[in-house]
Amino acid sequence: MAKKKSAISIKQAAITMLLFGFCLGYLVSHLYNQNTEAEKPMTTHIHEQFDATCYENKPGLGIAVEKDAKSGWNLRLDPANFQFAPESANLNHVDGQGHAHLYIDGEKVTRIYSTNYYINELGEGEHTIIVTLNTNDHKDYFVLGEPVSAGVKITEEGVVPY
């Protein structure tokens, strides 16, 4: 009988420790995410940087977002000195080539391989849309210490530059 009682005690201790670990993990995660909007980073998906400052023709990016006639939003990108190269995604870097990354409210949503992209309905409230240019091997293009990106904020008043 003593063996059975100690086996139950070990199981109970293991379950208690497991539950404690889950609770501690939740608490740490919850406390970490208590930042105010002003404290949150622009994006939560971090990539290595590729410095294109020395390029004679530096990459740049323009953006336009318009409400779709039916639902959602139409995103239009205007890259400068940059060519979308979907066939080269995940391959070696080639100067001036790559794809874009779309972030909505700080979260990476998808890669973009062309100048036009449709965004589903975003829900009530303000939303921030940011697009970065990225190399074929997913590094963020940077010029003069800043990411090559463009963004807008969608508010009740409409779409405004970010």
Secondary structure, DSSP 4 states (H G I P E B T S, - for coil): -HHHHHHHHHHHHHHHHHHHHHHHHHHHHHHHTT--GGGS-S-S----EEE-TT-SS--EEEEEEEE-SSSSEEEEEEEES-EE-GGGTTS---TTEEEEEEEETTEEEEEE-SSEEEE----SS-EEEEEEEE-TT-PEEEETTEESEEEEEEETTEEEE-
